[in-house]
């Protein structure tokens, strides 16, 4: 695990934001032998108003976020970034909540 700066421009789209953070995490491993597979990821949650929900600071805040999102429309974006033999690939997946049955 390597610490990285996860700050981003508030004007960016959710897709651009989560992909940028995952790719930034990947850059933290530039000193690793390129024959090693490096996988980094990041996930963000966007509420029904389009606001990115930041990481909760503690358990109480996490519970508040879960309660605020429960049963309400929101989106979860996850980006994955890979590096292997000098090649870098990243992609973003999206899940809409609540999920349709």
Buried (B, 14 or more C-beta within 10 A) or exposed (E): EEEBEBEBEEEEEBEBBBBBBBBBBBEBBEEEEEEEEBEBBBBBBBBEEEEBBEEEEEEEEEEEBEEEBEEEEBBBBBBBBBBEEEEEEBEBEEEEBEEEE
